[in-house]
């Protein structure tokens, strides 16, 4: 039997649920269907670390329960994945045997953690905190580690994933020895300056984390109740649990056939339209046209996905609304507050300037493409965010002299172009 829907949404995360909510507000009687691979209803991924830590109860993770979807008359098909689709015929089939036809489709399948591609990486001692199922497994393993002798209570964190580093409080509280392996000289070396990286390294070490710099794991071997990690430099590190955070990839494998244009995600214009009629995409899975950068890029986070879900829904309804937001997200780590604004990847950035106040542990990094400001990293300088967002949106350009003034710690910020001169 085929279910007919005016609006079909594939993906039950924040982008998909926001889109469904917006559609329902605008069209009270339309048939709205969400297909989600998650076996539970909509929950917060950003609160998973708190759940593992024990500060957030499991039921508090659930943002919208099954009753909410029922009350909103939104049909939620949980625990199902698309195994066939035809964009021209507007048909979708799932692995549970359900078949759907649609008037308009939203792709909101998000991203997945990039797996380690080394021997032994599939060990059940290696985890990627990405969904509720993995969170439960990590909790179970940490409970097991607490029962082991002190010398065997070890965790190895591989990579610079934001989520992995949030666990340091858990490890310290439970007296679990923590090791961090990173490919560069300092944490987040691909994105931030050595000055900021040094401060993070110092903070990590002050918390008892053992740093392994310029290291790359080549093999993971099961040994007893734990594992041994062998590195390319010849070192061996034992661990009871391994947490990996080496990157993310868009969930687009199911779209590789069918005509949708893919390029590091689902490629969409500023209206979040794909190259196929009546098919849209939103959230972390999209490589969207950024009106401020005047180029395509993929930069996902919770706020972006929520905003894009709403904009996509408005365009599915026939409105003409462009997505024109400056990406920004904040994270607190080791008592240090970080805010990333705009773009900071090497694809767009050809020059970076760091302004450092070591005494007060304040670092401002400004990212440029030619003369134009395209992004910034603010360490313990949250009050600067609105100014930076405005400057990026206004496509502000700085001369060589203006850049030098911005970098000079003794030059007053208020006399620089970005800050009001």
C-alpha positions, -999 to +999 in steps of 0.1 A: +000+000+000+013+034-009+010+064+014+004+097-004+018+129+011+018+164+000+051+169+019+075+141+025+106+147+048+135+122+050+153+128+082+139+133+117+165+157+131+162+194+138+160+204+102+133+179+093+112+185+124+114+223+121+103+220+084+074+198+094+063+222+121+065+252+098+045+233+071+018+224+096+015+260+108+010+272+073-012+243+060-033+227+088-048+200+066-018+189+045-005+153+048+030+156+062+052+125+066+086+121+082+108+091+076+136+088+102+162+061+106+163+067+144+142+042+164+131+069+188+113+102+182+131+135+179+158+140+205+187+164+211+221+153+199+238+183+215+227+171+250+242+136+246+273+145+265+252+156+294+233+123+292+265+103+293+278+125+321+247+118+341+236+154+344+207+150+319+180+123+323+172+102+292+136+115+291+150+151+290+167+143+257+134+138+239+123+171+225+092+159+207+076+126+217+052+104+197+022+121+212+034+155+199+037+141+164+002+126+167-012+158+180+003+178+151-010+152+127+025+146+114+030+109+104+064+097+118+079+065+105+107+058+129+135+032+125+132+032+087+158+040+060+152+047+023+163+018+001+148+031-032+136+064-045+127+079-079+127+117-079+110+120-113+081+096-104+081+110-068+083+076-051+102+065-020+105+030-006+119+020+028+137-010+042+105-018+061+085-022+029+066+010+032+061+030+000+054+067-003+045+092-031+050+129-026+042+163-039+073+179-025+103+163-009+128+176+017+161+158+022+173+163+057+194+132+064+223+151+081+258+137+085+275+107+100+309+104+118+338+095+096+350+061+107+386+052+114+400+033+083+426+012+100+428-025+111+409-031+143+388+000+141+356-020+142+363-032+177+335-028+202+359-008+223+359+020+197+330+045+198+318+076+180+293+096+202+268+104+175+234+089+185+215+076+215+224+040+208+262+048+209+257+070+240+241+040+258+270+018+248+296+044+261+277+046+295+278+009+298+316+007+290+324+036+314+306+017+342+327-013+334+359+007+335+351+020+370+353-016+383+388-022+369+420-016+387+433+021+385+460+012+360+435-002+335+411+027+336+423+045+305+406+063+276+422+074+244+406+102+224+415+103+187+410+136+169+396+170+176+359+163+176+341+188+198+319+161+215+348+139+225+366+166+244+335+173+264+340+140+282+370+152+302+348+160+331+334+125+331+369+109+330+382+131+358+352+125+380+355+087+376+393+087+379+398+075+343+432+083+328+427+103+295+450+104+265+445+127+235+460+118+201+463+147+176+479+149+142+493+184+147+513+203+174+481+214+191+444+209+194+423+221+164+455+228+145+437+228+112+416+258+122+432+280+148+465+297+154+494+283+174+488+310+200+453+298+207+464+262+204+491+266+230+465+279+255+442+249+248+471+225+252+480+241+285+444+238+297+442+202+287+474+193+305+463+212+336+433+189+336+455+158+336+451+149+300+482+133+284+488+148+250+503+128+221+512+154+195+519+147+158+506+111+162+484+090+139+470+056+148+478+028+123+463-002+141+441-011+170+446-045+186+423-062+211+442-072+242+423-086+272+394-065+282+408-035+263+428-025+232+463-014+223+467+015+198+498+013+176+509+046+161+528+054+130+557+067+151+561+033+168+544+041+201+518+019+218+490+031+241+467+008+260+430+018+266+398+004+280+378+026+256+385+046+225+365+077+214+371+089+178+362+123+164+380+126+132+354+143+110+319+140+095+305+130+061+270+138+046+245+110+045+241+109+008+249+073-002+212+066-009+211+095-033+240+084-055+216+072-082+186+092-090+197+125-105+203+147-075+234+168-078+259+158-051+291+177-042+303+172-006+266+169+003+234+178-015+240+208-036+213+235-033+209+271-042+201+300-018+165+289-017+176+254-007+163+239-040+181+210-055+186+205-093+153+185-094+118+201-093+100+200-060+129+185-042+147+205-014+174+199+012+183+214+045+206+209+075+240+194+078+236+174+046+235+204+023+263+222+003+244+254+000+251+287-019+261+312+007+251+347-004+277+363+018+306+342+006+292+341-029+301+304-031+290+270-021+300+254+012+288+229+038+290+240+074+264+224+096+253+229+132+221+228+152+212+265+146+219+264+109+198+232+105+169+247+124+169+279+104+173+260+071+144+238+080+121+267+083+134+284+051+131+252+032+095+247+043+086+282+033+099+276-002+081+242-004+050+262+003+057+284-027+072+314-009+104+328-022+128+331+007+165+330+005+187+315+032+211+343+042+225+337+076+261+339+089+271+306+104+280+309+141+284+284+169+298+284+204+315+258+226+329+259+261+360+237+266+381+236+298+367+268+311+375+286+278+346+299+256+350+297+219+329+312+192+334+305+155+318+329+131+316+326+093+341+305+074+374+292+085+382+264+061+412+265+038+389+264+008+379+300+015+407+314+038+440+324+024+451+346+053+446+346+090+454+372+116+456+365+154+453+391+180+465+377+213+461+388+249+479+360+267+475+376+302+438+375+300+436+344+278+418+362+250+425+354+214+408+369+184+415+353+150+403+369+118+401+350+085+404+366+051+399+358+015+421+384-001+411+417+015+377+405+025+368+393+061+350+359+058+353+345+094+366+347+129+374+327+160+367+344+193+383+329+224+368+345+256+356+374+235+319+366+230+308+402+230+325+407+196+302+383+177+276+408+165+302+431+150+320+402+132+287+389+118+278+423+105+312+428+090+310+395+072+275+401+059+285+436+047+315+420+028+339+442+046+374+446+031+406+456+049+438+471+035+472+458+045+476+486+070+442+480+085+450+443+089+483+452+106+465+475+131+440+447+138+469+423+147+488+447+169+479+440+205+486+476+216+465+492+189+430+500+203+403+477+188+378+506+187+401+524+162+401+494+138+377+492+109+358+462+121+353+476+156+340+510+146+367+533+131 
